[in-house]
Amino acid sequence: MNALLPNRKVAIIGSGFVGASIAYALTIRNLAREIILIDLVREKAIGEALDIQHGIPYLGMSSVRAGDYSDCADCDLIIITAGRNRKTGESRLDLIADNISIMRSVVSELKPQYTRGVILIVANPVDLLTYKVAEWMDLPNGRVFGTGNILDTSRLIRLVADYTGLSTEVIKGNVVGEHGDGQVPIWSRLSIAGVPVGEYCDSVGLPWNETIREQMDRTVKGMGAEIIKDKGKTHYGIATCVCYLADSVLNQRLTIAPVSSVLQGEYAVEGVSLSVPSIIGANGVERRLEETWAKEEKERFLQTAAKMKTALQGI
């Protein structure tokens, strides 16, 4: 068993579709020894925990139960999903008035019980909430981080895989910036089996041009809204992304992903939380990586940073 993280204890604050899907995914992946669901409506947490727990004899070994904020003590990972979901036609930033109040209440309950562990923000708007929780919790930089653009990156890679007819495993790339309208695909570093995507497409006779990139950009940006229009909510995609991050934290399997944390001068930006490629491990974001991007990509990223700073000033 891991000497530095002996518990593999996870608390999930918020037992709606996202929180419950995360608990279920963590269970079937056997990533946590103990999973505690915390919700304002305790009966909801009890019901979800029981439903998940009943399948464990056949798949998974985690203990899943309902609890309260006192259970956050000695957690290795605290995942916060509590907040209002987007409605059809809303942007993620439209949630800030309601969800900042909810998050403030969550932190007021969590902070007196917190003793250790990483805090992962999933609720939207994730970049603004990550910044505020980091400010309120006053922990070492990176200990609080948000899922950010890991899901957007996954969606982009899926699109490129479908376009090229290849497996997602050979496609590497990142979407940075805001988890929302201010996201920036880093086309200049997108590669297929280590080969720049444009070079690969040329070699196999596939077109690769600005029109195709712009269409993919729009599609990725609008995927969340499309899913909400079709089924009312999104929760499976983000749950699997959270499992990927949880594996890095709980099992100290260092990985790199575009997640949101408070920047401290990287890319000439500070005082705002945005997604950039980051090394994730037992302490959360261990290091943010500074890559060389195309001029237009860097400019779009700086524009997003300015927009998010303005949004923060309005909170």
ABEGO torsion letter per residue (X at the ends): XBAABAAGBBBBBEABAAAAAAAAAAAAAGABABBBBBBABAAAAAAAAAAAAAAAAABEABBBBBBBAAAABGBABBBBABEBBBBBGBBAAAAAAAAAAAAAAAAAAAAAABABEBBBBABOBAAAAAAAAAAAAGBBBGABBBAEAAAAAAAAAAAAAAAAGBBAAABBBBBBEBBEAABBBBAAABBBGGBBAAAAAAAAGBBBBAAAAAAAAAAAAAAAAAAAAAAGBBAAAAAAAAAAAAAAAAAGBBBBBBBBBBBAGBGGBBGBBBBBBBBBBAAEBABBBBBBBBAAAAAAAAAAAAAAAAAAAAX
